[in-house]
Amino acid sequence: MRTHRSVEKFAIIFFVVILNVLFAPVVYAGIYYNIAVKGIYEDNVVGLLSDKRGVNAGMSGTGGGSMAGAMGPGMGSLYTGGSSTTSTSDTAIDFYADLGASRTIAEDTSLFLTGRVEHTSYSSFTQFDSTIGGLSVGLNKGFGEMVTARVAINGMLKRFGDSQRDGTAYGASFALKEKLSASFWLKEGYAYEKDKADSALFSYSGNEVNIWAGYVVLPKTTALLGYNYLVRAYDEPSGFKVTTNTVSVGIEYEFAEKWFVDAQYDHQASDSNVSGTKATDNIFSVGLRYSY
């Protein structure tokens, strides 16, 4: 608990310092935010990966969800269902809000700070409920009109339905986006995260790579295709590692200025170096978002 309070105090001080850097003196500053709610259905909830449902780097433009651990209470229940005869499907509601500020510091270069809060509630598997708050600070750099790069340092505070998973995390991320035409773009990203939970069973180091493509098929309508590769190495038991491959397809429609509806399907295939833990999860989601 003392560690959590220290991290929280540091996060507040860090936030204030960055705000001063962003706005004093102001060359150019901008405020932006995303607020969204999403309904989710999973046909085979994988507890270890419950925070990765609806990986959505394409639609929000802010990158995939956090890599917060959501492990079961022991090695025998890493995966909620898998081959179990008990029903492992469930529905969930996910809400998130991003608030950010940016400041131009040189030509085609800006410094940004983004805060994010996300809460997920499951109907049945409430032990996988999560509330995650985080800060990201970094640089955006443009290379002509086609290519944009982003590098960021990230920190998070996490609380779960199962308090053993509560903890903090830090990491870094890098992304590239290429606007190949007026209607087609690509985005690639890499993220590293070091998670420290109250229990060593839920502490890990994670590496994640993703690629997304977006194509404007109709005015204000964008089709999306994505792939995400994730590896998590857990502190306990020593040597335990989980690998996940997720393929995503989605569509987004701007029905009014700055208002979006979207639908997405994710096929998530995971396995570990423990026998009997291979699992797949089909995830369907529908969301409403306001972006400014």
C-alpha positions as CSV (number, residue, x, y, z in Angstrom):
1,M,0.0,0.0,0.0
2,R,2.9,2.4,0.8
3,T,4.3,1.7,-2.6
4,H,1.0,2.6,-4.3
5,R,0.7,5.9,-2.4
6,S,4.3,6.9,-3.4
7,V,3.6,6.1,-7.0
8,E,0.3,8.1,-6.9
9,K,2.1,11.1,-5.4
10,F,4.8,10.9,-8.0
11,A,2.2,10.7,-10.8
12,I,0.5,13.9,-9.6
13,I,3.8,15.8,-9.4
14,F,4.8,14.5,-12.8
15,F,1.5,15.6,-14.3
16,V,1.9,19.2,-12.9
17,V,5.5,19.5,-14.2
18,I,4.5,18.4,-17.7
19,L,1.6,20.8,-17.8
20,N,4.1,23.6,-17.1
21,V,6.3,22.4,-19.9
22,L,3.4,22.3,-22.3
23,F,1.9,25.7,-21.6
24,A,4.6,28.1,-20.3
25,P,5.3,29.8,-22.5
26,V,2.7,28.8,-25.1
27,V,3.9,28.7,-28.7
28,Y,0.9,26.6,-29.7
29,A,-1.2,24.4,-27.5
30,G,-4.1,22.2,-28.2
31,I,-6.6,20.2,-26.0
32,Y,-8.0,16.9,-27.2
33,Y,-10.2,14.2,-25.8
34,N,-12.0,10.9,-26.5
35,I,-15.0,9.6,-24.5
36,A,-16.4,6.2,-25.4
37,V,-18.6,3.4,-24.2
38,K,-18.6,-0.1,-25.7
39,G,-20.6,-3.3,-25.3
40,I,-18.7,-6.5,-25.6
41,Y,-19.6,-10.2,-26.0
42,E,-16.9,-13.0,-25.7
43,D,-17.7,-16.6,-26.5
44,N,-14.8,-18.0,-24.3
45,V,-13.5,-15.5,-21.7
46,V,-9.7,-16.0,-21.2
47,G,-9.1,-14.5,-17.7
48,L,-5.4,-14.0,-18.4
49,L,-6.2,-11.8,-21.3
50,S,-9.5,-10.1,-20.2
51,D,-7.9,-6.7,-20.4
52,K,-7.0,-7.3,-24.1
53,R,-10.6,-7.6,-25.4
54,G,-11.4,-5.3,-28.2
55,V,-7.8,-4.2,-28.9
56,N,-8.7,-1.1,-30.8
57,A,-5.7,0.8,-32.1
58,G,-7.4,1.6,-35.3
59,M,-10.5,3.4,-34.2
60,S,-9.5,5.6,-31.4
61,G,-6.0,6.4,-32.8
62,T,-4.5,6.2,-29.3
63,G,-3.1,2.7,-29.5
64,G,-4.2,-0.6,-28.1
65,G,-5.5,-1.1,-24.6
66,S,-3.2,-1.4,-21.7
67,M,-1.3,-4.7,-20.9
68,A,-2.7,-5.0,-17.4
69,G,-2.6,-8.6,-16.0
70,A,-5.8,-10.4,-15.4
71,M,-4.6,-13.9,-14.3
72,G,-6.8,-16.5,-12.6
73,P,-6.2,-17.4,-8.9
74,G,-3.7,-20.2,-9.7
75,M,-2.0,-22.2,-12.5
76,G,-5.0,-24.4,-12.8
77,S,-7.3,-21.5,-13.7
78,L,-5.2,-19.3,-15.9
79,Y,-7.9,-19.7,-18.5
80,T,-11.5,-19.2,-17.3
81,G,-12.9,-22.0,-19.4
82,G,-10.7,-23.5,-22.1
83,S,-11.8,-27.2,-22.2
84,S,-14.1,-26.7,-19.2
85,T,-17.7,-27.9,-19.5
86,T,-18.9,-24.8,-17.7
87,S,-20.1,-21.9,-19.9
88,T,-17.3,-19.4,-20.5
89,S,-19.1,-16.8,-22.5
90,D,-19.9,-13.4,-21.0
91,T,-20.8,-9.8,-21.8
92,A,-19.1,-6.7,-20.6
93,I,-19.4,-2.9,-20.7
94,D,-16.2,-0.9,-21.3
95,F,-15.9,2.8,-20.7
96,Y,-12.8,5.0,-21.3
97,A,-12.0,8.6,-21.4
98,D,-8.8,10.3,-22.8
99,L,-7.8,13.9,-22.0
100,G,-4.7,15.3,-23.6
101,A,-2.7,18.4,-24.4
102,S,-0.1,19.1,-27.0
103,R,2.4,21.9,-27.7
104,T,4.4,22.6,-30.8
105,I,8.1,22.8,-29.9
106,A,9.6,22.8,-33.4
107,E,8.6,22.5,-37.0
108,D,6.4,19.3,-37.4
109,T,7.3,18.4,-33.8
110,S,5.1,18.5,-30.7
111,L,5.2,17.4,-27.1
112,F,2.0,15.8,-25.7
113,L,0.6,14.6,-22.4
114,T,-2.4,12.2,-22.3
115,G,-4.3,11.0,-19.3
116,R,-6.6,7.9,-19.6
117,V,-9.2,6.3,-17.3
118,E,-10.8,3.0,-18.3
119,H,-13.3,0.8,-16.5
120,T,-14.6,-2.6,-17.6
121,S,-17.4,-4.5,-15.9
122,Y,-18.3,-8.2,-16.7
123,S,-21.7,-9.6,-16.1
124,S,-20.6,-12.9,-14.6
125,F,-16.8,-13.0,-14.3
126,T,-16.6,-10.0,-12.0
127,Q,-13.2,-11.0,-10.8
128,F,-11.9,-9.7,-14.1
129,D,-13.5,-6.2,-13.7
130,S,-10.8,-3.6,-14.0
131,T,-10.3,0.1,-13.4
132,I,-7.1,1.5,-14.9
133,G,-5.7,5.0,-14.9
134,G,-2.6,6.1,-16.8
135,L,-0.5,8.9,-18.0
136,S,1.6,9.1,-21.3
137,V,4.1,11.8,-22.2
138,G,6.0,11.9,-25.5
139,L,6.7,13.4,-28.8
140,N,5.0,13.5,-32.2
141,K,7.2,14.1,-35.2
142,G,6.1,14.6,-38.8
143,F,8.2,13.6,-41.8
144,G,6.6,15.4,-44.7
145,E,2.9,14.9,-45.3
146,M,2.9,11.2,-45.3
147,V,4.7,9.8,-42.2
148,T,4.2,10.6,-38.5
149,A,6.1,9.0,-35.7
150,R,5.2,8.9,-32.0
151,V,7.3,7.9,-29.0
152,A,5.9,7.8,-25.4
153,I,6.7,6.9,-21.8
154,N,3.7,5.4,-20.0
155,G,2.7,4.8,-16.4
156,M,-0.4,3.2,-14.9
157,L,-2.3,2.5,-11.7
158,K,-4.5,-0.6,-11.8
159,R,-7.3,-2.0,-9.7
160,F,-9.2,-5.3,-10.3
161,G,-12.1,-7.3,-9.0
162,D,-9.5,-9.7,-7.6
163,S,-7.3,-7.4,-5.4
164,Q,-4.2,-9.7,-5.9
165,R,-3.9,-8.1,-9.3
166,D,-3.8,-4.5,-8.1
167,G,-0.6,-2.8,-8.9
168,T,1.4,-0.3,-11.0
169,A,3.1,-0.5,-14.4
170,Y,5.5,1.6,-16.5
171,G,6.7,1.2,-20.1
172,A,7.4,2.8,-23.4
173,S,5.8,2.7,-26.9
174,F,6.7,3.7,-30.4
175,A,4.4,4.1,-33.4
176,L,4.5,5.0,-37.1
177,K,1.6,6.1,-39.3
178,E,1.8,6.4,-43.0
179,K,-0.9,8.2,-45.0
180,L,-0.5,6.5,-48.3
181,S,-3.5,8.3,-50.0
182,A,-6.5,10.4,-49.1
183,S,-8.4,7.2,-48.3
184,F,-5.8,4.7,-47.1
185,W,-3.4,4.6,-44.1
186,L,-1.2,2.2,-42.2
187,K,-0.1,2.2,-38.6
188,E,2.6,0.1,-36.9
189,G,3.4,0.1,-33.2
190,Y,5.5,-1.5,-30.5
191,A,5.0,-1.3,-26.7
192,Y,6.9,-2.6,-23.7
193,E,5.4,-2.8,-20.2
194,K,6.8,-3.8,-16.8
195,D,3.9,-4.7,-14.4
196,K,4.3,-4.9,-10.7
197,A,1.2,-6.4,-9.0
198,D,0.6,-7.1,-5.3
199,S,1.1,-10.8,-6.0
200,A,4.1,-12.1,-7.9
201,L,1.7,-14.4,-9.8
202,F,0.4,-11.3,-11.6
203,S,3.6,-9.4,-12.3
204,Y,5.1,-9.6,-15.8
205,S,7.1,-8.1,-18.5
206,G,5.2,-7.6,-21.8
207,N,6.2,-7.0,-25.4
208,E,3.5,-6.1,-28.0
209,V,3.6,-5.5,-31.7
210,N,0.7,-4.4,-33.8
211,I,-0.2,-3.3,-37.3
212,W,-3.4,-1.6,-38.5
213,A,-4.8,-0.5,-41.9
214,G,-7.7,1.8,-42.5
215,Y,-9.5,2.5,-45.8
216,V,-12.3,5.0,-46.4
217,V,-14.9,2.9,-48.2
218,L,-17.6,5.5,-48.2
219,P,-17.8,9.2,-47.1
220,K,-17.3,9.2,-43.3
221,T,-17.0,5.3,-43.2
222,T,-13.7,3.6,-42.6
223,A,-13.0,-0.1,-42.7
224,L,-10.2,-1.4,-40.5
225,L,-8.0,-4.5,-40.4
226,G,-5.5,-5.2,-37.6
227,Y,-3.1,-7.7,-36.2
228,N,-1.7,-7.8,-32.7
229,Y,1.1,-10.1,-31.3
230,L,1.7,-10.1,-27.5
231,V,4.2,-12.0,-25.3
232,R,4.0,-11.8,-21.5
233,A,6.7,-13.3,-19.3
234,Y,5.5,-13.7,-15.7
235,D,7.6,-13.4,-12.5
236,E,6.0,-16.4,-10.9
237,P,6.2,-19.2,-11.6
238,S,9.6,-18.5,-13.1
239,G,9.7,-19.1,-16.8
240,F,5.9,-19.0,-17.4
241,K,5.2,-17.2,-20.7
242,V,2.0,-16.5,-22.6
243,T,1.8,-15.8,-26.4
244,T,-1.3,-14.3,-28.0
245,N,-2.2,-13.6,-31.7
246,T,-5.2,-11.4,-32.4
247,V,-6.7,-10.6,-35.8
248,S,-9.3,-7.8,-35.9
249,V,-11.7,-6.4,-38.5
250,G,-13.9,-3.4,-37.9
251,I,-15.9,-0.5,-39.3
252,E,-16.3,3.0,-38.1
253,Y,-18.9,5.6,-39.1
254,E,-19.0,9.3,-38.3
255,F,-22.8,9.9,-38.1
256,A,-22.5,13.5,-36.8
257,E,-19.6,15.9,-36.4
258,K,-17.1,14.3,-34.0
259,W,-19.5,11.5,-33.1
260,F,-18.7,7.9,-34.2
261,V,-20.2,4.5,-34.0
262,D,-18.1,1.4,-34.6
263,A,-18.3,-2.4,-34.6
264,Q,-15.4,-4.8,-34.4
265,Y,-14.6,-8.5,-34.4
266,D,-11.5,-9.9,-32.8
267,H,-10.3,-13.5,-33.1
268,Q,-7.9,-14.1,-30.2
269,A,-5.7,-17.2,-30.1
270,S,-3.5,-17.8,-27.0
271,D,-1.1,-20.4,-25.7
272,S,1.6,-20.8,-23.0
273,N,4.4,-23.0,-22.1
274,V,2.1,-25.0,-19.8
275,S,0.3,-27.9,-21.4
276,G,-3.5,-27.6,-21.7
277,T,-3.7,-23.8,-21.8
278,K,-4.3,-23.2,-25.5
279,A,-7.5,-21.2,-26.1
280,T,-9.4,-19.1,-28.6
281,D,-11.8,-16.3,-27.9
282,N,-14.1,-14.6,-30.4
283,I,-14.9,-11.1,-29.3
284,F,-17.7,-8.9,-30.7
285,S,-18.0,-5.2,-29.8
286,V,-20.2,-2.2,-30.6
287,G,-19.2,1.2,-29.4
288,L,-20.2,4.9,-29.4
289,R,-17.4,7.6,-29.2
290,Y,-17.1,11.3,-29.1
291,S,-13.7,12.7,-30.2
292,Y,-12.6,16.3,-30.1
